[in-house]
């Protein structure tokens, strides 16, 4: 049985859609439907219950889906082992990342990785935190980059960095002229928050609660780009990682004011336990652990750099 047939069925189930599963594999919906029909004829059973919307797996379909996942995982392990035998760093490194890691930072990593390992390349997808975990668990990504990482029986965590957070404000905001703040200084100021289900929102809420502060939530978003934009437009203030504000500080769209006591955000790498990494993935993880160029000279919180 061809591996591309296994992959099409896996992706149909994964996406919950015949058309999306077909598109992921570069085939038409009719071709994917024909392959599914041929499989069911060969096995003599229905694999999908099409009487429901969306479709559901039959017991036989669940067995076949698990087989597809296992076989494709073993194929990835074989490919990785073969590359290792050849002694070359090649192939794709699939990375699922939260938005706040930063497109500019990943672009730098992509350039550096490509320069060192021309036969390998990064494939990066930006997702909500829960979708990063899902992508790694479903083998849609080799590694995931998340804040406040959590491991479990299926996922392992590698520490990456611990980021300083500061108050983000428009340069015209009254708090932007302060050199340092305490949580009490935020009282009464409109706050731009993250969605309540995100780890960073829970961490910020806990920080404010521990210091007896309540802030009026003006609006909330599910990604850092929208939070930064709302703050830059003067809709309120927020608490954000300083690293994630570098470009806006350089353009004088945001100011980062230190907060005492400090609040920090851990960022880590998640991957499936017992997953055999290719040399390309191992090389990418090694690159992540290196300090970025000029990192010691990065702009400190406060007024944007001159």
C-alpha positions in Angstrom: 0.0 0.0 0.0 1.4 3.4 -1.0 2.3 5.8 1.7 0.5 8.7 0.0 -2.8 6.7 0.3 -2.2 6.3 4.0 -1.5 10.0 4.3 -4.6 11.1 2.4 -6.9 9.0 4.7 -5.1 10.3 7.8 -5.5 13.9 6.7 -9.2 13.4 5.7 -9.8 12.2 9.3 -7.6 14.8 10.8 -9.2 17.8 9.1 -12.7 16.3 9.3 -13.2 17.1 5.6 -12.7 15.2 2.4 -11.9 18.3 0.4 -9.4 19.7 2.9 -7.7 16.3 3.2 -7.4 16.1 -0.6 -6.1 19.6 -0.9 -3.3 19.0 1.7 -2.1 16.2 -0.6 -2.4 18.0 -3.9 -5.2 15.8 -5.3 -8.8 16.6 -6.3 -11.7 15.8 -4.1 -13.0 13.3 -6.6 -9.6 11.5 -6.7 -9.6 11.3 -2.9 -13.2 10.0 -2.8 -12.3 7.4 -5.4 -9.3 6.2 -3.3 -11.5 6.0 -0.2 -14.1 4.0 -2.1 -11.4 1.6 -3.3 -10.1 1.1 0.2 -13.6 0.3 1.5 -14.1 -2.2 -1.3 -10.8 -3.9 -0.7 -11.4 -4.2 3.1 -15.1 -5.0 2.7 -16.1 -2.5 5.4 -17.1 1.1 5.6 -14.4 3.3 7.1 -16.4 6.5 7.5 -20.0 7.0 8.6 -21.3 9.6 6.2 -24.7 9.8 7.7 -23.4 12.3 10.3 -22.2 15.8 9.7 -19.3 16.0 10.0 -18.6 12.3 9.3 -17.4 10.0 12.0 -15.1 7.0 12.0 -16.6 3.5 12.1 -14.8 1.0 14.3 -13.0 -0.3 11.2 -12.2 3.2 10.3 -10.7 3.9 13.7 -8.5 0.8 13.3 -7.3 1.9 9.9 -6.7 5.5 11.0 -4.5 4.3 13.9 -2.6 2.0 11.4 -2.1 5.0 9.1 -0.7 7.2 11.9 1.6 4.4 13.1 2.9 3.5 9.6 3.5 7.2 8.7 5.3 7.8 12.0 7.5 4.8 11.4 8.2 6.1 7.8 9.4 9.4 9.3 11.6 7.6 11.7 13.0 5.5 8.9 13.7 8.6 6.8 15.4 10.3 9.8 17.5 7.2 10.5 18.5 7.0 6.8 19.6 10.6 6.8 21.7 10.0 9.9 23.4 7.0 8.2 24.2 9.3 5.3 25.7 11.7 7.8 24.0 14.7 6.2 21.6 17.4 7.7 18.7 17.5 5.3 15.0 17.5 5.0 12.2 19.6 6.5 11.9 20.7 10.1 8.2 21.3 10.8 7.7 24.0 13.5 4.4 25.0 15.1 4.7 28.3 16.9 2.6 30.7 18.9 2.3 34.2 17.3 4.4 36.0 19.9 7.6 34.2 19.1 7.6 36.7 16.2 7.8 36.4 12.5 10.9 38.5 12.4 12.7 36.2 14.8 11.7 33.1 12.9 12.8 34.7 9.7 16.3 35.2 11.3 16.3 31.6 12.4 15.3 30.4 8.9 18.1 32.4 7.3 20.7 31.2 9.8 19.5 27.6 9.6 19.5 27.7 5.8 23.0 29.1 5.7 24.4 26.4 7.9 22.4 23.5 6.5 21.6 24.2 2.9 20.0 20.8 2.4 17.5 21.4 5.2 14.7 23.9 5.6 12.2 25.1 8.2 8.4 24.9 7.7 6.8 27.3 10.2 3.1 27.6 11.0 1.7 30.1 13.5 -1.1 28.9 15.7 -3.0 29.4 18.9 -1.3 27.6 21.8 -3.9 24.8 21.9 -3.4 24.2 18.2 0.4 24.0 18.7 -0.1 21.2 21.2 -2.5 19.5 18.8 -0.1 19.8 15.9 2.7 18.2 17.8 0.5 15.4 19.2 -0.8 14.6 15.8 2.6 14.6 14.2 1.8 17.6 12.0 4.8 19.3 13.6 8.2 18.0 14.8 8.4 20.6 17.6 6.2 23.3 19.0 7.2 26.7 20.5 4.9 27.8 23.3 4.8 30.0 26.4 4.1 28.5 29.8 4.9 25.0 28.3 3.2 22.0 29.9 4.3 18.4 29.5 2.3 15.2 30.0 2.6 11.5 29.4 2.7 12.1 25.6 4.7 15.4 25.5 8.1 16.4 26.7 9.2 20.0 27.4 12.6 21.6 26.7 13.3 25.0 28.3 14.2 27.7 25.8 14.2 31.1 27.5 12.7 33.2 30.3 11.4 36.5 29.0 11.0 39.8 30.8 7.5 41.4 30.5 6.7 45.1 30.8 3.8 47.4 30.5 3.1 48.2 26.9 1.7 51.7 26.2 1.3 54.2 23.4 4.1 56.9 23.6 1.2 59.4 24.1 -0.2 57.5 27.1 0.2 59.1 30.5 2.0 56.1 31.9 4.6 56.2 29.1 6.5 59.0 30.8 7.1 56.9 33.9 10.5 55.2 34.3 9.1 52.3 36.4 5.7 51.2 37.5 4.1 49.0 40.2 0.9 47.0 39.7 -1.0 49.6 41.6 -0.2 52.2 38.9 -2.4 50.2 36.5 -5.6 50.6 38.5 -8.3 52.4 36.5 -6.5 52.3 33.2 -8.2 50.5 30.3 -6.4 47.2 29.7 -6.0 45.3 26.4 -6.0 41.6 27.3 -5.5 38.2 25.7 -8.5 35.9 25.4 -9.4 34.2 28.8 -8.4 30.7 27.7 -4.8 31.6 26.8 -2.0 30.7 29.2 -0.5 34.3 29.0 -3.9 35.7 30.1 -4.1 33.4 33.1 -0.6 34.3 34.1 -1.2 38.1 33.9 -4.5 37.8 35.7 -2.8 35.8 38.5 -0.1 38.5 38.8 -2.6 41.3 39.1 -4.7 39.3 41.5 -1.8 38.5 43.7 -1.1 42.2 44.0 -4.7 43.1 44.7 -5.2 45.0 41.4 -8.3 44.9 39.2 -8.2 46.5 35.7 -11.0 47.3 33.4 -10.7 45.1 30.3 -11.4 47.3 27.3 -11.0 44.5 24.7 -9.3 41.1 24.3 -7.7 39.3 21.4 -6.3 35.8 20.7 -2.9 36.9 19.4 -0.2 39.4 20.3 -0.2 41.3 17.0 -3.8 42.5 17.6 -3.0 43.4 21.3 0.0 45.4 20.2 -2.0 47.2 17.5 -4.8 48.1 20.0 -2.2 49.5 22.4 -0.4 51.5 19.8 -3.7 53.1 18.7 -4.2 54.2 22.3 -7.1 51.9 23.2 -5.4 50.9 26.5 -2.3 49.4 28.0 -1.2 45.8 28.3 1.5 43.6 29.8 3.6 42.0 27.0 7.0 40.4 26.5 9.7 43.0 25.8 11.2 40.9 23.0 7.8 40.9 21.2 7.7 44.7 21.2 11.2 45.4 19.7 10.0 46.5 16.2 7.2 48.7 17.6 9.6 50.3 20.0 12.1 50.9 17.2 9.3 52.6 15.2 8.2 54.6 18.3 4.7 53.0 18.2 5.1 51.4 21.7 6.9 52.1 24.9 7.8 49.4 27.4 7.9 50.4 31.0 9.4 48.1 33.6 7.1 46.8 36.4 8.1 46.0 39.9 7.8 43.2 41.1 8.8 41.8 37.8 6.7 39.4 35.8 8.4 37.0 33.4 7.2 34.6 30.7 8.8 31.1 30.2 9.0 29.9 26.6 9.8 26.3 25.8 9.9 23.7 23.1 7.4 20.8 23.2 7.8 17.5 21.3 6.3 14.0 21.5 8.0 11.7 24.0 10.2 9.0 22.5 10.1 10.8 19.1 13.2 10.1 17.1 14.5 13.4 15.8 16.2 13.7 12.4 19.6 15.4 12.3 17.8 18.4 10.9 15.5 18.7 13.9 18.4 18.2 16.3 20.4 20.9 14.5 17.4 23.3 14.7 17.1 22.7 18.4 20.8 23.4 18.8 20.4 26.7 17.0 17.5 27.7 19.3 19.8 27.3 22.3 22.4 29.7 20.9 22.0 33.4 22.0 20.7 35.5 19.1 23.1 38.0 17.6 23.5 41.2 19.6 21.1 39.8 22.2 23.0 41.4 25.1 22.6 44.8 23.4 18.9 44.5 22.9 16.9 47.6 23.8 16.0 47.9 27.5 12.4 48.6 28.5 11.5 52.3 28.6 11.7 54.8 25.9 12.3 53.3 22.4 15.9 53.2 21.3 17.3 56.2 19.5 
